[in-house]
Amino acid sequence: MKEIKNQKLTGERALFFARDLHIEDCVFFDGESPLKHSRNVELINSSFEWKYPLWYSENIRVEDCSLTETARAGIWYTHNITIKNTVIHAPKTFRRASNITLENVELTNAAETFWNCRNVKLYGVKALGGDYLAMNCEDMEIDGLNLVGNYAFDGAKNIVIRNSTLMTKDAFWNSENITVYDSVISGEYLGWNARNLTLINCTIESLQGLCYIDNLVMKNCKAVNTTLAFEYSTVDADIDGKIDSVLNPTGGTIAADEIGELILQKDKIDPTKTVVIIRKDKNV
């Protein structure tokens, strides 16, 4: 590999169509699209300070780097990229990209990030301001995500999340085949219009959450401060503790230690299609 070290690179398309480069201790100071259409590039301890740094690129490794806020829309249409120990201050960083791995990465302005991406792995990622994170993403593997930002995973498919904290209103809307393990999810209107949403060993807090879901499964979960849950959802829910209120599920089984208010309106749903088990009353 050719090496480029200790340089300040300026101008539009500074290293356009780069091939087989090791770039270290460099600053991409200004000029759009410095590494557009690049292939087989390693970036170590370097920074991007202007727009569109990695578009239409392939086989990229980024480590101990930074993207400033002005490096907006930084990584689009790029395939096979690994990023480690890096801080990304710019929004809209990933779009229509695939085979992405992030390890120990901080996204300080994660709005509209990971849109229409495929085959994404996130390990130890912190995402702040992450409104509409991962919209229409497919095939994601996530462990240790700390997310603050609303409307996450809208329209996403085939995702497994572990050991994460998601502070996000309207998460998982219109999603399909989502499984979450050992995580905390807090936000209004969780999961509306989802299909095949599974929560295992999770703590949920949601106003009018978990509604309009086709095949909701909850195993050993807690529903803290969760009200008007399960409206028009088919449910297999095992809740450790109390649910404040349940409204008009369309079918399945709900087991909990206590339900503060159970609302089953015969003019809107068929109550016989849902089995409700209150363990506290039955001493189970």
Salt bridges, closest charged atoms under 4 A:
GLU3 OE1 - LYS5 NZ 3.67
GLU24 OE1 - LYS5 NZ 3.99
GLU24 OE1 - HIS22 NE2 2.80
GLU32 OE2 - LYS51 NZ 3.41
GLU42 OE1 - HIS22 ND1 2.77
GLU42 OE1 - ARG61 NH2 3.49
GLU58 OE1 - ARG39 NE 3.80
GLU63 OE1 - ARG61 NH1 2.84
GLU112 OE1 - LYS92 NZ 3.93
GLU112 OE1 - ARG95 NH2 3.89
GLU138 OE1 - ARG118 NH2 3.66
ASP139 OD2 - ARG118 NH2 3.56
GLU176 OE2 - ARG195 NH1 3.85
GLU188 OE1 - LYS169 NZ 3.78
ASP214 OD2 - ARG195 NE 3.89
ASP238 OD1 - ARG279 NH1 2.88
ASP257 OD1 - ARG279 NE 3.11
GLU258 OE1 - LYS280 NZ 3.61
ASP267 OD2 - LYS268 NZ 3.32
